[in-house]
Amino acid sequence: MMARVAPCFDIYVRLPHLDRPAVEAFLERHVPSWREPDAWLSEGAGEILEAGLSGSCSGEVLYSRGSKGLVPPELEFVIVAFQRDDGVVLGVSIDIAVDQDAAALVADRWLTRLPAETGAAQAFFQAEEPPPLSDAEWREAVERAYGVTGSGPRPGSWTTG
């Protein structure tokens, strides 16, 4: 019988336009070796990063795994997604069983931390889902995190007032 793998919480923020210094500061903070090709799980990561940081709207997503020296070590992945429409999504994944009380506390901490680090206006978390690759997908994901009724935030979302 195979062991069950606990899902990850993915916490995302979106910069509506490329802000190269903000993206590079995020990477320096959480993937100190981000300029090295082996820091990423994708082939051609160096070219994808350079194109994305130069403004290419490619829809490419890069993942750096925890074994690559992520900071802090509680991170399973660091994620950078160059959206198809000028935005950039930055994220972290935390390997925690979704039903544990600790998961909500860790996600809450990152829901506050990532916007503060990046200047992003919104953050949300979800379990095991890739980052939104357009503004429309971002809005849909935030809507799911807030809930369909529009009655205000629920666990899984955060927005500046």
N, C-alpha and C positions, 0 to 999 in steps of 0.2 A: 504494500500500500504506500502511495506517495504522500509525503508530508504536504500539508496545505500551506501555501505561501500567503502571508498576510498582505493585504493590499496597501498601496501607498496613498497618502493624502498628497495631492498636487495643489500647491498654493501659487496663484498667478497674479501678476500685475501687468498692465498694458501701458506702454508709452505710445500715444497716438501718432507720434512722428519720431523718426530716428533721432536719438540724442546720444551720439557716439560717446561723449564723456561719461554719461550716466550708465550706459551699457558696459563700458570698459571698467568703470568703478565697481559695478556689480560683479563682474567676472573676477577682478583682482581680489575682491573681498571673499568670494566663495569658491573660486577655482584658481588658486594661485598660479597653476601651470597652464592657464587657458591658451597661451600662445603656442604651446607645443601640440603637434598633431595627435600624439597619443593620449592627450587629456580628454579626448572626445571619443564617443563610440561610433561615429560616422566616418566613412572614408571621405577624403576630400574636405575635412572639417576646416582646414586652414583657408582654403579657397572660399568655402561657404561663409566663414566668418568675415573674411576681407571684403567679399562682395556685399554681404549684409551690412557691415559697418560703413561701407561706401554708399549705401542707399539703395541697393538692389532689393526689390520686393519679390522675393523668390518663393515664399511659402515653405521654406526649409526650416527644419527643426533639428537642433543639436542637443545631445544629452551627454553630460559628464557624470560618470558613475562614482559612488562613494569611495571605491578603492583607488581613485585617482587623486586622493588628498584633498577632498572637499572640506570646507570650513563653514560652520562647525561640523564635527564628525557625525552628528545625528542625521545629516542629509544623506539620502539614498542617491538622489540625482540633482543636478542643477540643469535647468532647461533654458534655452534661448530659441525663440521662434521669430523669424523674420517674416512678418505677415505679407500677404499678397497685395496689401493696399497701404503701404507706408508705415504701419505700426510695428512695434516690437513687443513681444510678450516675454517676460522674464519669469522664471518660476523655480521652485524647489519641490522636491518630493521627499516625504518622510515615511519610512517604512514602519508603520504602526497599524495594528489591527483596528479597523474602523469602529468596532464596538467598545473599545477601551476608553475609559474616562480620560486617561492621559492624552489621547488623540485630540480631543477638543481643546485642551489646554495648550498643546504644542501648536495646533493650527491657529488658535487665537493669537498666540505670540507672533507667528509668522504673518498673520493677516495685518498686524500692526507694524511689524518690522519692515516688511518689503516696501510698502508705500513710503515709509519714512526714509528708507535708504535710497529709493529711486525717484521720489517726487511724484509717483503715480497717484491718480485720483481714486482708483478703485482697485480692490483685490477680492478674490474669492477662492474657495477651495472646493475640490471635488475629488472623488476617488477614482484613480486609474483611468484618467481621460487625457487625451492629447490636448495641447493648448489650442485655443481658437486661432485660426489663420486669417481672419479678416475682421473688420470692425463689426460687420453684421453677426458673425459667429460669436464675437466677444459679447455683444449686446444680448444675444440669445442665452449664452452661458450665465451671464450676470442675472438675467431674468429667471433662469432656473434656480440660481442660488438664492435669489430674493423670494421666489415663490410667485405663482401666477396671479395671485389676488392683488398684488401691488400694495399690500397693507404694511409694508416696511420690511427691513432686513430680518432674516432668520439666520440661524447658524449656518455658516458657509459663505457669508458675504460680508463685505465691509466697504464703505464708501465715505469719502470726506463730505462734510456738511457744507 
